[in-house]
């Protein structure tokens, strides 16, 4: 595997991606950044740190983005020392961030103008699956570009779905997150009312699991419902607020209904405004209980 792989964004999810890419034998590079998780193990395994995205891009064949959202993608791509400044023909950008489809289409065009290729490949699941190399990827882009990157993507993803052209991956990710985060908000409110009504958490969880509340979100929220453990769903309320905001923007641009998304967005937005943005999703139960 002679290809050089760069990753920008070694956070909770990006660290798992980087570790699995490296374990699979790819030569790894990463952008040094204060927001990174500890990278000592990557470096001891041979990974090379770079001070700028431009420098990293020049050294790599494929660049994986795993940053927070559309503003961060735009900045890391278009700044004076960004990815585009280091792009040249034959390089590929794989954007695993959660971003706006319109931003994605704009960035992809800029990449193509350098002779490079671009696919959006946002992920689902949690840091646990990222560490295990079992993420789900929703890919937008040309089929041949996905085929070329599939061996790399399979080093950190269990399921890879091709959603359509560039931007379709990010559109489908926002649809997915509206459903999953929307259900999580409904579940958190119900669990908070259950607590205030004297219903035992184990009883609440068991009845839902055997009925209409069963599913992945309940599974991830259950440790907090029954024991105040949020380790199974380490997704912050600020990220939830951001993702629902992106979905609302996409829905409005499409002329689609978004009344329910507005209500869910208000719940997350209020929590962020109250200084609770760094809390994890299951903790919304306690926050609503005490509101």
C-alpha positions as CSV (number, residue, x, y, z in Angstrom):
1,X,0.0,0.0,0.0
2,X,2.2,2.9,-1.3
3,X,-0.6,5.5,-1.1
4,X,-0.2,8.3,1.5
5,X,-3.4,9.0,3.4
6,X,-4.0,12.2,5.3
7,X,-6.6,12.9,7.9
8,X,-7.8,16.3,9.1
9,X,-9.8,16.1,12.3
10,X,-8.5,13.6,14.7
11,X,-11.4,14.0,17.2
12,X,-13.6,11.4,18.8
13,X,-14.5,9.9,15.4
14,X,-11.4,10.8,13.5
15,X,-9.1,9.1,15.9
16,X,-10.9,5.8,15.3
17,X,-10.7,6.3,11.6
18,X,-7.0,7.2,11.7
19,X,-6.1,4.2,13.9
20,X,-7.9,1.8,11.6
21,X,-6.4,3.3,8.5
22,X,-2.9,2.9,10.0
23,X,-3.6,-0.6,11.3
24,X,-4.6,-1.7,7.8
25,X,-1.2,-0.7,6.5
26,X,-1.7,2.6,4.9
27,X,0.9,5.3,5.4
28,X,-0.8,7.9,7.6
29,X,-0.4,11.7,7.9
30,X,-2.5,14.0,10.1
31,X,-3.0,17.7,10.7
32,X,-1.7,18.9,14.1
33,X,-4.6,20.7,15.8
34,X,-5.5,21.6,19.4
35,X,-8.8,19.8,19.0
36,X,-7.2,16.4,18.3
37,X,-7.4,13.5,20.6
38,X,-4.0,12.2,21.8
39,X,-2.0,11.2,18.8
40,X,1.1,9.6,20.5
41,X,0.0,6.1,19.4
42,X,-0.4,7.2,15.8
43,X,3.1,8.8,15.8
44,X,4.7,5.8,17.4
45,X,3.1,3.7,14.6
46,X,4.8,5.9,12.0
47,X,2.2,8.6,11.4
48,X,3.5,12.0,10.2
49,X,2.2,15.3,11.7
50,X,1.8,18.4,9.5
51,X,1.3,22.0,10.6
52,X,-0.9,23.1,7.7
53,X,-3.6,21.4,5.6
54,X,-1.6,22.6,2.5
55,X,1.5,20.8,3.6
56,X,-0.5,17.6,4.4
57,X,-2.3,17.7,1.1
58,X,1.0,18.0,-0.9
59,X,2.3,14.9,0.9
60,X,-0.8,12.7,0.4
61,X,-2.8,11.0,-2.3
62,X,-6.1,10.9,-0.4
63,X,-7.2,13.4,2.2
64,X,-9.9,12.5,4.7
65,X,-11.9,15.3,6.3
66,X,-13.5,14.7,9.7
67,X,-14.4,18.1,11.0
68,X,-17.4,19.6,12.7
69,X,-19.5,21.1,9.9
70,X,-19.8,23.3,6.8
71,X,-17.9,26.3,8.2
72,X,-15.0,24.2,9.2
73,X,-15.0,22.3,5.9
74,X,-15.0,25.6,4.0
75,X,-12.2,27.0,6.1
76,X,-9.9,24.0,6.0
77,X,-10.4,23.7,2.2
78,X,-10.2,27.3,1.1
79,X,-7.9,29.1,3.6
80,X,-4.6,30.4,2.3
81,X,-2.8,27.3,3.7
82,X,-5.8,25.0,3.2
83,X,-6.3,21.8,1.2
84,X,-7.0,23.5,-2.1
85,X,-3.7,25.3,-1.9
86,X,-2.0,21.9,-1.9
87,X,-4.2,20.0,-4.4
88,X,-3.1,18.8,-7.7
89,X,-4.3,16.3,-10.4
90,X,-4.9,12.8,-9.1
91,X,-5.5,13.6,-5.5
92,X,-8.9,12.8,-3.8
93,X,-10.7,14.4,-1.0
94,X,-13.0,12.2,1.1
95,X,-15.3,14.4,3.3
96,X,-16.5,12.4,6.3
97,X,-17.8,15.5,8.0
98,X,-21.5,16.3,8.4
99,X,-22.1,19.3,6.1
100,X,-24.6,21.1,4.0
101,X,-25.2,19.6,0.5
102,X,-24.9,23.1,-1.1
103,X,-21.5,23.6,0.5
104,X,-20.5,20.1,-0.6
105,X,-21.3,20.8,-4.2
106,X,-19.4,24.1,-4.2
107,X,-16.3,22.6,-2.6
108,X,-16.4,19.6,-5.0
109,X,-16.4,21.9,-8.0
110,X,-13.3,23.7,-6.6
111,X,-11.6,20.4,-6.1
112,X,-12.4,19.3,-9.7
113,X,-10.9,22.6,-11.0
114,X,-7.5,21.5,-9.6
115,X,-7.8,18.1,-11.4
116,X,-8.6,16.4,-8.2
117,X,-11.6,14.2,-7.2
118,X,-14.1,14.5,-4.4
119,X,-16.6,12.3,-2.6
120,X,-18.7,13.1,0.4
121,X,-18.8,10.1,2.8
122,X,-20.5,11.2,6.1
123,X,-20.7,8.5,8.8
124,X,-23.2,7.2,11.2
125,X,-22.7,5.2,14.4
126,X,-20.5,6.3,17.4
127,X,-16.9,6.7,18.5
128,X,-17.1,3.1,19.8
129,X,-17.8,1.8,16.2
130,X,-15.2,4.2,14.9
131,X,-12.6,2.6,17.1
132,X,-13.7,-0.8,16.0
133,X,-13.6,0.0,12.3
134,X,-17.3,-0.5,12.0
135,X,-18.7,2.8,10.9
136,X,-21.5,3.2,8.3
137,X,-20.6,5.5,5.4
138,X,-23.1,7.3,3.1
139,X,-21.3,8.2,-0.1
140,X,-22.1,10.8,-2.7
141,X,-20.0,11.0,-5.8
142,X,-19.1,9.2,-9.0
143,X,-19.2,5.5,-8.9
144,X,-15.7,5.2,-10.2
145,X,-14.4,7.5,-7.5
146,X,-16.1,5.4,-4.8
147,X,-14.6,2.2,-6.4
148,X,-11.1,3.7,-6.3
149,X,-11.4,4.6,-2.6
150,X,-13.4,1.5,-1.4
151,X,-10.3,-0.4,-0.1
152,X,-9.4,2.6,2.0
153,X,-13.0,3.1,3.2
154,X,-13.3,-0.6,4.1
155,X,-10.4,-0.2,6.6
156,X,-12.7,1.8,8.9
157,X,-16.3,1.1,7.7
158,X,-18.5,-1.9,8.0
159,X,-21.2,-0.7,5.6
160,X,-20.8,1.6,2.6
161,X,-23.9,2.8,0.8
162,X,-23.7,4.8,-2.5
163,X,-26.4,7.5,-2.2
164,X,-25.9,9.2,-5.6
165,X,-24.0,12.1,-7.0
166,X,-21.8,14.5,-5.0
167,X,-23.9,16.0,-2.2
168,X,-26.3,13.1,-1.9
169,X,-24.2,11.6,0.9
170,X,-24.6,14.7,3.0
171,X,-28.2,15.1,2.2
172,X,-28.9,11.5,3.2
173,X,-26.9,12.0,6.4
174,X,-29.0,15.0,7.4
175,X,-32.2,13.0,6.7
176,X,-30.8,10.1,8.8
177,X,-29.8,12.4,11.7
178,X,-33.2,14.2,11.8
179,X,-34.9,10.8,12.2
180,X,-32.4,9.5,14.8
181,X,-31.9,12.7,16.8
182,X,-35.6,13.5,16.5
183,X,-36.5,10.2,18.1
184,X,-33.8,10.7,20.7
185,X,-35.4,14.0,21.7
186,X,-38.8,12.4,21.9
187,X,-37.4,9.5,23.9
188,X,-35.6,11.9,26.3
189,X,-38.7,13.9,27.0
190,X,-40.7,10.8,27.6
191,X,-38.1,9.4,29.9
192,X,-38.0,12.7,31.8
193,X,-41.7,12.6,32.3
194,X,-41.5,8.9,33.3
195,X,-39.1,9.8,36.1
196,X,-41.2,12.7,37.3
197,X,-44.3,10.4,37.2
198,X,-42.6,7.7,39.3
199,X,-42.1,5.2,36.6
200,X,-39.0,3.1,37.1
201,X,-36.4,3.4,34.4
202,X,-36.0,-0.3,33.9
203,X,-39.8,-0.7,33.5
204,X,-39.9,2.2,31.0
205,X,-37.1,0.7,29.0
206,X,-38.5,-2.8,29.0
207,X,-41.9,-1.8,27.8
208,X,-40.6,0.4,25.0
209,X,-38.1,-2.3,24.0
210,X,-40.9,-4.8,23.6
211,X,-43.2,-2.4,21.7
212,X,-43.1,0.6,19.4
213,X,-40.1,2.2,21.0
214,X,-37.6,-0.5,20.1
215,X,-34.6,0.3,18.0
216,X,-31.0,1.6,17.9
217,X,-31.7,4.9,19.7
218,X,-33.4,3.2,22.6
219,X,-30.5,0.8,22.8
220,X,-28.1,3.7,23.0
221,X,-30.2,5.7,25.5
222,X,-31.0,2.7,27.7
223,X,-27.9,2.8,29.9
224,X,-28.8,6.3,31.0
225,X,-32.5,5.5,31.4
226,X,-31.7,2.6,33.7
227,X,-28.4,3.8,35.3
228,X,-27.4,7.3,34.4
229,X,-24.6,6.1,32.1
230,X,-24.2,8.1,28.9
231,X,-21.2,6.3,27.6
232,X,-23.2,4.5,24.8
233,X,-24.2,7.7,23.1
234,X,-21.3,10.2,23.1
235,X,-22.9,12.7,20.8
236,X,-23.2,16.3,22.2
237,X,-26.2,18.5,22.3
238,X,-24.3,21.2,20.4
239,X,-23.6,18.8,17.6
240,X,-27.3,17.7,17.7
241,X,-28.3,21.4,17.5
242,X,-25.9,21.9,14.5
243,X,-27.2,18.8,12.6
244,X,-30.9,19.7,13.1
245,X,-30.1,23.2,12.0
246,X,-28.5,21.9,8.8
247,X,-31.5,19.6,8.2
248,X,-33.9,22.6,8.7
249,X,-31.9,24.6,6.2
250,X,-31.9,21.8,3.6
251,X,-35.6,21.2,4.1
252,X,-36.4,24.9,3.7
253,X,-34.3,25.2,0.5
254,X,-36.2,22.2,-0.9
255,X,-39.6,23.7,0.0
256,X,-40.3,20.7,2.3
257,X,-42.1,20.6,5.6
258,X,-40.0,21.1,8.7
259,X,-42.4,21.8,11.5
260,X,-41.3,18.9,13.6
261,X,-37.6,19.7,12.9
262,X,-38.3,23.2,14.1
263,X,-39.7,21.8,17.4
264,X,-36.7,19.5,17.9
265,X,-34.3,22.3,17.0
266,X,-35.9,24.5,19.7
267,X,-35.2,21.8,22.4
268,X,-31.5,21.5,21.4
269,X,-31.1,25.2,20.8
270,X,-32.4,26.0,24.2
271,X,-30.0,23.6,25.9
272,X,-27.1,25.1,24.0
273,X,-28.2,28.6,25.0
274,X,-28.3,27.5,28.6
275,X,-24.7,26.4,28.4
276,X,-25.4,22.6,28.2
277,X,-24.0,22.1,24.7
278,X,-21.1,19.9,25.8
279,X,-23.5,17.4,27.5
280,X,-24.1,14.1,25.7
281,X,-27.5,13.2,24.2
282,X,-28.6,10.8,27.0
283,X,-28.1,13.6,29.6
284,X,-30.9,15.5,27.9
285,X,-33.2,13.2,30.0
286,X,-31.9,14.7,33.3
287,X,-31.8,18.2,31.9
288,X,-35.5,18.0,30.9
289,X,-36.4,16.3,34.2
290,X,-34.9,19.2,36.1
291,X,-36.2,22.0,33.8
